[in-house]
Amino acid sequence: MIIYLVKSTLLLGLLFGLYKLLLENEKMHRFNRFFLLFALVFGLTAPLISFEIQPEQSIAGIQMQEVEQVVNAPAEAVNRSVQPLINPEQGLSPGSEITPNTANESNWSIGTLNVILALYGAITLFLLIRFGAGLLEIRNKVRVGTRKELDHATLVLLEEPITPQSFLDYIFLDKQPFESGEIEPEILNHEFTHVRQYHSFDVLLIEFLKVIFWFNPLMYLYKHAIQLNHEFLADEAVVSSGSSINDYQELLIRLSTRNKKLNTSSSINFSLTKKRLKMMGKKISKIKVGAVWLFVLPLSVALVIVFTAQTDEYPQTISMQEIWDSLPPTTYYDVELESEGPNGLYHPLDERAGILIGPDGEPYTGERNTFSVDTDSVTYTETIVDGKVTRSEFPMYDSTGAYQYRSVNTYSLDEDGNKVTISYTDRLTDSLVLSDILSENDSLSTYVIYHPNGQIGQEFQIRPEFGLHGIATVYDERGVIIGQRRYDNGELIEEIKEIP
């Protein structure tokens, strides 16, 4: 999702910049309308589409593989920065020690994500309600106003001062000036153009997209550009019908003092700026228009290719095993074993974990040592029974390579089928002592951490995807409770005894 948002924003920004630089000030309003709508739809959908090209393929002398990497770089950089906040477990190394503090940090990140999603949902719901309320307001105006049916539109005459404006096939007018003949034909012609060219559908589209992507400032820029383009089109229709440009401009300036407007409608005095007034007097240069077309269309096609192409060399998904296999080896084994199924993803005795196969083609039983390529020292020793690891030992060294202590894990299943990992260490003692016990199933993990003297130090439980659950207790070295909290699916419910 993060990569999609970054790539779609980048593409929308490039297309909008192209419009502002080359198209907005040119009198080719029909093409500009199509381009803005195309930019919106393509910018939001292109990152979801992909087709494969060969890595060595080039277009106009440009290597597509290099272009693809440049396009993907910003999205991947943002994703790498934000992803650990969304899924903190990805930031933990395999040997990281899990404590209530790290569990709380993980839960805090999950909680932060939930807050962000809840905030997005609340704002989106508010905007959706406001969007619906605007449509209901227009519907109520249609019901209370006096309707006058014409060939291609319906006039809605209201008993209130209102700037002439249109929505779908309705044109809203102030009843008193209309019946007294004070509304000029140019005004009606302007609003008829909005109706005939279905400008309301463009407005409904961008308004709905604003509800979903309200956090993206480009949506507001696109809305202004689309509505201004509508006014260019309507002004062009009025002027081309034979009306005097100067008289029409003076008429618009007079109307600009009336600011009563309905939501989602097209109003005649929208963005009455110097740019809009100057556009009316511009002449169309066929040569210039043709040159813009010849430049914009190939550039748009190039953007389509760049944002949807994917080289065969870079598949959309890559497994951790493929990443691991691509790295230069840092260790080697004294016994080469093959693995049938995944190893390292599950508890060694989990039924989903792989079986280690020996040189004779049978499940291996015995020991396997892992050595460092740099120092030739043992970094890992496994005891394997019938292809399953039942014990592992990790010698720990300092930065100079001097041995410090060792950690030992044993793996088993209890009578209820829970996967049990018992850890020992001699980090603070002269011999191996019990360090912690982890008992886990698919719904709950129970941790018991011990002091070096053998007394229980901490007890807590973690539910996958939620965090701490149940009562978490901290003991001193004498076994006395010094802190206790109650959690429910990651949420702190009760501070039974404050943890120092």
HELIX and SHEET records of a PDB file:
HELIX    1   1 ILE A    2  LEU A   18  1                                  17    
HELIX    2   2 TYR A   19  LEU A   23  3                                   5    
HELIX    3   3 HIS A   29  THR A   45  1                                  17    
HELIX    4   4 ALA A   46  LEU A   48  5                                   3    
HELIX    5   5 MET A   64  ILE A   86  1                                  23    
HELIX    6   6 PRO A   88  GLY A   91  5                                   4    
HELIX    7   7 PRO A  100  VAL A  144  1                                  45    
HELIX    8   8 LYS A  175  GLU A  179  1                                   5    
HELIX    9   9 PRO A  185  ARG A  196  1                                  12    
HELIX   10  10 HIS A  199  ILE A  212  1                                  14    
HELIX   11  11 PRO A  217  SER A  240  1                                  24    
HELIX   12  12 ILE A  245  LEU A  255  1                                  11    
HELIX   13  13 LYS A  274  MET A  280  1                                   7    
HELIX   14  14 LYS A  286  THR A  308  1                                  23    
HELIX   15  15 MET A  320  SER A  326  1                                   7    
SHEET    1   A 2 PHE A  51  ILE A  53  0                                        
SHEET    2   A 2 ALA A 309  THR A 311  1                                        
SHEET    1   B 2 SER A  58  ILE A  59  0                                        
SHEET    2   B 2 ILE A  62  GLN A  63 -1                                        
SHEET    1   C 5 THR A 146  GLU A 149  0                                        
SHEET    2   C 5 THR A 154  LEU A 158 -1                                        
SHEET    3   C 5 TYR A 170  ASP A 174  1                                        
SHEET    4   C 5 GLN A 165  PHE A 167 -1                                        
SHEET    5   C 5 SER A 266  SER A 267 -1                                        
SHEET    1   D12 THR A 331  TYR A 333  0                                        
SHEET    2   D12 GLY A 366  SER A 372 -1                                        
SHEET    3   D12 VAL A 378  VAL A 385 -1                                        
SHEET    4   D12 LYS A 388  TYR A 397 -1                                        
SHEET    5   D12 TYR A 403  LEU A 413 -1                                        
SHEET    6   D12 LYS A 419  THR A 425 -1                                        
SHEET    7   D12 VAL A 433  GLU A 440 -1                                        
SHEET    8   D12 SER A 445  TYR A 450 -1                                        
SHEET    9   D12 ILE A 456  ARG A 463 -1                                        
SHEET   10   D12 GLY A 467  TYR A 475 -1                                        
SHEET   11   D12 ILE A 481  ASP A 488 -1                                        
SHEET   12   D12 GLU A 491  LYS A 497 -1                                        
SHEET    1   E 2 GLU A 338  GLU A 340  0                                        
SHEET    2   E 2 ILE A 355  ILE A 357 -1                                        
END                                                                             
